[in-house]
Amino acid sequence: MSYIGTDFNLSTTTLGVVSSAFFFSYALMQIPGGWLTDKFGTKKTILFAISIWSVFTIFTGFAWSLVSLLFIRILFGIGEGAFPSASLKQISESVSYEKRSGYTSGIVSSNYIGAAIAPLLIAPIMANFGWRSTFHVMGILGIVFVISYFLILRNVHYKNDSTIKSKTKIDWSSVLKNRLIWQFFVVVFGLSMVTKGLDSWMPTYLLQARHINLAGIAWLVPLPSLAAGLGAILSGWIMSKLFNHREKWLIALASLLATVFMYGMYSSKSLSAIITFEIATYFFKSIAFSSSFAFFAILISKKAYGSSVGIVNFGGQLAGFIAPLLIGYLVQIFGGSYSVAFLFLVFAAGIAFVAALTFNNKALIKNRQAASKAE
């Protein structure tokens, strides 16, 4: 964002708009994306999503003005928005009910592992060829992936793949009225405010406020993501071994610790302390986030899983729209200081903690039994 902002001469508020433009359409596509997944099947939806995603990644590198950049970013988000529900539902189709939570944690961890690897790939390309070429390279890699995915899975048929026609229709009324779904929505929203806010602005903060060069950022930025990846991988084991039938308390405890360490990041003055607290925040936030999706996977039956998880993920991507925009605005009105922005993220993490405490134990047991029976 820092390089794009320099190229187009954008303020921090406008940069926040650029970042949020993608999440605006991405968030709006979460629920339709879940419906598309339930209607057309996981493989077709994933192929469509990553194809559009890759094409508009390439187009981003050709943006010639702020308006064109915003337009491309919105189309980018529409394409990619169908992916999360499809990828998570594909797990429910390909693994047994007993293993579903562990596999869900595994796929969530890939987000963080990718985020850790990306700066190491991106920084050298950007330094040598510019930000535009970086988007071109990543888009081409996406197209290569789509072709590989199609060739590998073209003859694979999942037992419960929605492409196999079914007379059963999704009862949207019961999905939308399910209080549990909206409670998970709030938890994921609060946790994602932290992730999307820091993911969007920490590199710019390190460049502009801490004056770290691009090579230094390439090594600093991956550290929290590595911690988050480790937290996501461990969350499935922790949930099944230490918090079996007490998953609510794992989500609440991890959210509380993320809030505490986010406050430590806000109150720190030295760069080393900020990075240390950021790493701890990502670790515990990741445990709470991954556990939320892993727990959700065993509470909702396959039939409506795509649509239901689409609503939950809408909370996460809505945070992706709000957080970068609000942080950019806060930084600008407070004269370039990030302190208030970090304090805002403390409250966001606290929202997830409070929401996790509201889970009703009887409702959790009822949903778990119903989902297990439906298998």
N, C-alpha and C positions, 0 to 999 in steps of 0.2 A: 504493500500500500504506500510505503514511503516513496518508492521510486515512481509509482503511478502518480502520486500527489505532486511530485516535483515536475514530472513531464507535463501534466495538465494544469499546474499551478492551482492546486486545490487546498482549501482550508481543512482543518481537522474535522469540522462538522460535515463538510461535503464528502470527505473521505469516508466518514461513518455512513453517509447515505449510500455511497458506492458499495461498501461492504454489505449493508443491510438490504440493498436492492435484490441481491441474490436470495437472501433468506426470506424476503417478503414472498416471492413466488414459490420458493422451496417449501416454506411453511404451508402456504395455501394448497400445495399439491399433496400434502401428507394424507389427508382423508380421502381425496379422489384416488390417490395412489394405492391406498389400501383396498378401495373398491375395485380398481383395475386388477389388482393382484388376485382378489377372490374370484373375479369374473373371467380373466384371461389366463391365469396361471402364472407361476413364478418365473419360469424361464423366459417367456415372451416379454414379460414386464421388465425383467432385468436387462434383456437385450435392447429393448426400446430405450430404457432410462440411460444406460451407459453410452449408447450410440449418440443420443441427443447431447448428453453431458460432454462427450468428447468433441463433438462438432463445435459446440459453442465455447469450449475451452480454446480451441484453435481460433475461433472468431474473435475472442477477447483480445488476442494479440494484434488484431487488425483494427481495433477501435481507433477512431480518428478525432473523437470529441467526447466531452462528458456525456452528452445525450446518447451517443451511440454506445458508449461503455455501459451506461445504465440499462439501455434497451437489451443489449446482449446478455448482461448479467441476469436480467429478469427471465429471458428465454432459457438461459442456462439453468436457473432454478426450477423452472417448469419441467424441464427434461429430467433432471436428477431427482426430483421430488418423489417419483414413484419407486425409487430404488430401495429405501430402507425397509418398507413393509414387505416387499418381495423377498429381500435377502433373509429377513428374519423368519418369514413364513416357510422359506425353502428348508430351513432347519427342521421345522415341525413336520415337514413332509418326508424328510430323509433320515431322521433318527428317532429312536423310541422315546416314549414319554419320560421314562426314568432318566435318560441322558440329556434331555432337552435343555435344562437349565445350564449345564456345563458347557454345552456347545454354543448356547446363546452368549455366555460370557466370553467364550473364545472369539466369536465373530465381532463382538463389541470391542475386544482388545485390539483387533486389527486397525480400528480407527486411530488408536493412539500410537501403535507401532508405525503405521503409515505417516502419522504426523511427526514422529521422531526421525524417520528416514528422510522425509521430504526436504527439510532445510539443507541436509548434507548434499542432496542432489541439486536443489534449486539454486543455492548460493553461487556455486561455480559457474553454472549456466548463465545466471543473471549478471554476474561480474564480468563475464567474457563476451556475452552476446546480447545482454539487455533483457528487460522484463518481457518484451513482446515475444522473443524467441523462446523464452521459458514456457509460455502458454502454448506455443506451437508444438514444442517437444512433448509436453504432458498430454496434449490432445491426441497426438499420434500414438503415444503409448496406450491411451484409452481405446483407440480403434483396434490396435493389435490385440488388446485384451478381449474385446468383443468377438473378434474372429476366432480367437483361441477358445473362448467360452462356448461359442456355438459348435465348433468342431468336436470338442471334448464331450459335450452333454447332448448332442443332437439325438442320440439313440437311447438316452437315459429317460426312463419314465418313473416318476415317483408314485408311490402307492396312492397318495391322496392329492395328486396334482389337480388343480382346479381346471386344467385344460380338458380333463375327462368330464364330459358333460354330466351335470347333476340336476335333478329336479328340485333340490333343496335351495331355497332362496334365503339370503341373509335378512334377518329381522332387524332392520336398522333402528326401529323404535326401541327395542330392548337393548341394543348396543348403546344408543345415545342416552338411555335412561339409567345405565349401569353406573352407579356412583363410584364403584371401585376404579373403573377406567379413568374417570376424571380426577380421582385422588392421585393416581399414578401420573396423570397429566401434570398436576401441580408439582409433584416431586421432581419429575424430569425437567420441567420448566425452570425451577429454581437452580438445579444443578447445572443446567445448560447455560444459564445466564453467566455463570462463572467461566465455563469452558469457552463459550463463544466470545465473551468479552475479552478474556486473556489471549485466546488464539488470535483474535483480530488485531489487538493493540499492543501486546507485549513486544513484538519485534520493532514496531515504531517507537515505543517507549524507550527501548534499549538504544535505538539509533539516535533519537532526538533528545531525550532527557538525560540519558546516561552516556551518550556519545561513544557507544561501542561500534566498532567497524563491522562490515558485513561478514568478514571471516570469523570474528568473535561471536557474532550472533548465530552463525551456522553451527557453532558448538554449544552455545547456551540454550537456544530455543528447544533442541530435542530433549534436554534433560527432564523437564516436567512431563513430556509425553512418554518418555521411557518409564518414568515412575507410574504414570497412568496405565500404561500397557501392562506393567507388572501387577498393579492393583486389579485390573480387569480380569487377568488370568487367574489370580488368586481368589477372586470373589466367588467363583463357582465352587471351589473347594471349601472355602470358609463357610459358605452358605449351607452346603450339604453336610459338612462334618461338624461344625460348631454351632450353627444356627438353624438346624433342621426343625421345621415347624415353629421357628421363632424368627423367620426372615424379616419381619417387620422391624425388629429391634436392631438387626444388622444395618438395615437401610438408615434407620434413625441415628444410630451411633456413628456410622461413617459420615453422615451428613453433618452431625454436630461437630465432629473433628475437622471436617473440611471448613466449617464456619470459623472455628477457633484459629486454624492455621491461616485462613484468609485474613482474619483480623491481625494476625502476626505480620503478614505481608504488608498490610495497610500501615501498621505502626512502625515498621522498620525504616531505618535511614540508610544503612549501608547496602550496596549492591549484593554482596554475598548473602546477607540476611534475607533480602527480598527473594533471591533465587532459591535459597534453602526453604523458605516458607512456601514459595510457589510450588516447589517439588512436592512438599508434604500435602499441600492443598489438592494438587492433581491426584496424588496417590489415593487419598481417602474419598475424594469426590468420585473418582473412577470406581472404587469399590461400591459406593452407594448407587452410582448410575448403572453399572453392569448388573448389580444385584437386583435392581428394580426391573430391568428387562428380563433377567433370568427368572425371577419370581413371577413376573407377569406371564411368562411363557407356560408355566404350569398351572395358571389360574384360569386361562381362557382356552376353550376348545378350538380345534383346527378350523371348524366350519366358519367362524367369524373372526379368526385370529388376524387376518390381514387388515380387515376394517378396524378392529379394535386397537391393534398396535399402531395403526395409522393415526388414530386420535391421540394416543400417548406421545408418539413422535412429533405430532403437530406442536405439542407443548415445547419440545426441545428446539424445534426450528423457529417457533414464534420468538423464543429467547434469542435465537440467532439474528432475528430481524431487529429486536429491541436493543439488545446489549451494545453492538457496535455503534449504532446511531446515538444512543444516549451517552455512551462514554465519550465519543467524539465531541458532543455538545458540552458535556461537563468539563472536559479538558480545555475547550476553547473559552468558556465563560469564566473559568478559574485561572486564566492566564497561563495555560500550558502545564499546570500542575495535575498530576494523576491521582493525588491523594483522595479526593472526593470520589473519583471513579472507583478506586479500590474499596472505599467504604461502602459504596453502593453494592458491590459484589459480595461484601460480607452479609448484608441484609438478604441478598438473593439466596445465598447458601442457607441462611437461617429459615427461609421460606420452605425449603426442601425438608429440613429437620422437623419443623412443626407439622407439615403435611403428612410426613411418615408416621407421626404419632397418632394421626386421626384414623388410621386403618382399623376397621372393626374386626376383631378376631373371629366372630361368628360368620361374618361375610367372607372372610378369607377361607375358612374351613369349608363353607358351602360351595364356593367357587372351585376350590381345589378338588373336592369330591365329584362335582359335576364334570369338570374337565377330564379327570381320570376315568370316570365312567364312560365318557364319550369316546375314549380311545378304543 
